[in-house]
Amino acid sequence: MPTSAATPREDESPNVASTASPGPPPQSTMGMSTPLCQSLVPDNTFGEGPVAARTLCVARWFLFVLYFVLISVFGLYLTTFIMGRVEIIDHRMKYDKLEAPSIAVCPWNPGDTILQQTNASYTIYAVHISLKGATRLPNMPRRCQFDRTCECLDLQDVVLMDTEDAHHGPTGLESKEVQNFRESIEIRTTLMDSSSTQTLKFGLYDSMDHRPSWFYAPQWYMLIGQLRLDSWMVSEENAANLKAMFTGDMGALDRRHFYNFDFSSSVGEHNQRYTRIWYEFRTFFVMETISAQKAWSLFTVVALLILLIGLSNVLMIWELLFPVYSGGAVQRRQVSRPMRWLCRSFCCLDLRDGHEDRHWTKEKSGDADALKKETGQGGYGSTSSEQA
């Protein structure tokens, strides 16, 4: 009589959980494992489980957009340099005193020579006007050659002070009403133009930059105006600039000074045979520009490096929004509280890590040996000495 196979009892059933080999962890549909994703944020950075996979996907997109913005901004600046545009740095500086600009008096036509009056006792002289009164300066003119023969009066030893006084006029007389007093310079010249236009060419320069800033005015006229000084520090890698930087002599750097003279003119007195120029500084604020003369220079490379270092600091946003999770030997991350609040408030998304969820899953499934092997007996992040 055939014997039927004995049906095993329920208490004699083999322990399937103990003999079955653990399979590979389930792959989430939101956590892609492409090389690009791995280079951005590695797998299991936020733990395991569907919540961690969703947070990993959001973190990868956030870091990708952050890198894209940084590379785009740096590429835009690099493109401007390739197109020949020069990066500049502007800053406004306040001075207590400024050098009185020297003056060059030239004829109208290039190649001509300035004429002197035969019976004149002087050609050019200057008067310094301050609160102490008007003082004639002992500076003497000299011949100077540009594209025409001129006469120059150097005033590099004369400074104009920023005087804090509100009850004196331009000539130093007392004023009952409030107004700004500025020390000024008056130039008188008997030089003449040899052409029929009877117009003189004037140039303002100083000891820092001998290139004059030119303007024109009829001779025998009186000119009253105010000056504005703009400075340009040319950051070229020449021997003089490099020597000035290494020695700390900032005054020896290549600088260009541009004087803008806004004036009003009036016909002089009857039979007046001299031209009169009166100037003062409008303010003692100077706009200084730092840039190279060409698009590609050592200054351009330094500017790009400074820009790259500055943009790299933007990556600190990643560290603030997704701080490092201190538990475990492998560097893992968690979601900051501000980031979770923003996602819940504006995206209706509970963005959090899955570190605690993974522990709860393994403890619930009864896989105590795997949990001890991964985290140690003392909990997640225990050291080898604690395991021993």
Secondary structure, DSSP 4 states (H G I P E B T S, - for coil): -PPPPPPPPGGG---HHHHSPP-PPPPPSS----HHHHHHS-TTTTBSSHHHHHHHHHHHHHHHHHHHHHHHHHHHHHHHHHTTPPPEEEEEEE-SEEEPPEEEEE-SSTT-B-B--TT-S-SEEEEEEETTEEEE-----EEEESSSEEEEE--TT-EEE----SSB-TTS-B-SS------EEEEEE--B-SSTT-EEEEEEE-SS--S-EEEEEETTEEEEEEEEEEEEEE----HHHHHHHHHT-GGGS-EEEEEEEEEEEEE-STT--SEEEEEEES-SEEEEEEE-SSSSSHHHHHHHHHHHHHHHGGGHHHHHHSPEE-SSSS-EE---HHHHHHHHHHS------BHHHHHHHHHHHT-HHHHHHHH-TTSTT--HHHH-
